[in-house]
C-alpha cells in the first residue's frame, strides 16, 4: 500500500517543459506497468511540446481549466471532465489556451 496527499508532494517540472509543474502521486515501479500517476498544472500559455512514447500509453483527465490537445494532427478541446487516451507512438501536444491554470490528472502504462 502507498498513501499520498497532494498537499504534501513537492511539485517538479515535467520533462517536456519545466515550467509546467507536476506532483507525482505514484511513480515508476509503484505498481506493475504504471509509469506514473500525477497531476500537472499548466499556466496560461504553457505548452507540452509535441512528442510520442514508444513504450507507453497515457491517459489525461481534465480536472479544471481549458486547453487543447493535438493528437496526430487532430485538435481537440480540453475542458473539465474530458478524458483522452493516447496510444503508443501517437504524437501529442497539450497547451493551455485559457486564462486560468489547466489542471490535468494523468497516468502512463508501459506496454
C-alpha positions as CSV (number, residue, x, y, z in Angstrom):
1,X,0.0,0.0,0.0
2,X,1.1,3.5,-0.7
3,X,-0.8,6.5,0.8
4,X,-0.2,10.0,-0.6
5,X,-1.6,13.5,-0.3
6,X,-1.2,16.2,-2.9
7,X,-0.8,18.8,-0.2
8,X,2.4,17.0,0.9
9,X,4.0,16.3,-2.5
10,X,6.6,18.8,-3.9
11,X,6.0,20.0,-7.4
12,X,8.6,19.4,-10.1
13,X,8.9,20.3,-13.8
14,X,7.6,18.0,-16.5
15,X,10.3,16.7,-18.9
16,X,8.6,18.3,-21.9
17,X,8.5,21.8,-20.3
18,X,10.0,22.5,-16.9
19,X,7.6,25.5,-16.3
20,X,4.7,23.0,-16.2
21,X,4.6,21.8,-12.6
22,X,3.6,18.2,-11.7
23,X,3.1,16.3,-8.5
24,X,3.8,12.6,-8.8
25,X,1.4,10.5,-6.6
26,X,2.7,7.2,-7.8
27,X,5.9,6.7,-9.6
28,X,7.6,4.2,-11.9
29,X,7.7,0.8,-10.0
30,X,5.0,1.6,-7.5
31,X,2.5,-0.6,-9.5
32,X,3.3,-3.1,-12.2
33,X,3.3,-1.4,-15.7
34,X,2.4,2.0,-14.2
35,X,5.0,4.7,-15.2
36,X,3.4,7.4,-13.2
37,X,0.1,8.8,-11.7
38,X,0.4,12.5,-11.5
39,X,-1.3,15.9,-11.5
40,X,0.1,18.7,-13.7
41,X,-0.7,22.4,-13.7
42,X,-0.2,24.3,-17.0
43,X,-0.2,28.1,-16.5
44,X,-1.9,30.1,-19.2
45,X,0.1,29.8,-22.4
46,X,2.1,26.8,-21.3
47,X,2.7,24.0,-23.9
48,X,4.0,20.5,-23.5
49,X,5.6,20.3,-27.0
50,X,4.6,17.6,-29.5
51,X,6.1,14.2,-28.6
52,X,5.3,10.5,-28.5
53,X,6.2,7.5,-26.4
54,X,7.2,4.2,-28.0
55,X,6.8,2.2,-24.8
56,X,3.7,3.5,-23.0
57,X,0.1,4.7,-23.3
58,X,-1.1,7.8,-21.4
59,X,-4.5,8.9,-20.1
60,X,-5.2,12.5,-19.4
61,X,-8.2,13.7,-17.3
62,X,-9.1,17.4,-17.2
63,X,-9.7,18.5,-13.6
64,X,-10.2,22.2,-14.4
65,X,-9.3,24.9,-16.8
66,X,-9.3,24.7,-20.6
67,X,-6.9,24.0,-23.4
68,X,-6.1,22.0,-26.5
69,X,-4.7,18.6,-27.2
70,X,-3.4,17.8,-30.7
71,X,-3.0,14.1,-31.4
72,X,-1.5,13.1,-34.7
73,X,-2.5,16.4,-36.2
74,X,-6.1,16.4,-34.9
75,X,-7.0,19.2,-32.4
76,X,-9.5,18.6,-29.6
77,X,-10.7,20.9,-26.8
78,X,-9.7,20.2,-23.3
79,X,-12.3,21.2,-20.6
80,X,-13.3,20.0,-17.2
81,X,-14.4,16.3,-17.3
82,X,-12.7,15.4,-20.6
83,X,-10.7,12.2,-20.7
84,X,-8.2,11.5,-23.5
85,X,-6.3,8.2,-24.0
86,X,-3.1,8.3,-26.1
87,X,-1.7,5.1,-27.6
88,X,2.0,4.4,-28.1
89,X,3.5,6.3,-31.0
90,X,0.7,8.8,-31.2
91,X,2.2,12.3,-31.4
92,X,0.5,14.6,-28.8
93,X,0.9,18.2,-27.7
94,X,-1.0,19.8,-24.8
95,X,-1.5,23.5,-24.4
96,X,-3.3,25.8,-22.0
97,X,-5.4,28.1,-24.2
98,X,-7.4,29.5,-21.3
99,X,-6.9,32.3,-18.8
100,X,-6.5,30.1,-15.6
101,X,-4.4,27.0,-14.8
102,X,-5.2,23.9,-16.8
103,X,-5.1,21.0,-14.3
104,X,-4.6,17.5,-15.7
105,X,-4.5,14.3,-13.7
106,X,-2.7,11.6,-15.8
107,X,-1.1,8.3,-15.8
108,X,1.1,6.2,-18.1
109,X,1.0,2.4,-18.6
110,X,4.1,0.6,-20.0
111,X,3.2,-1.6,-23.0
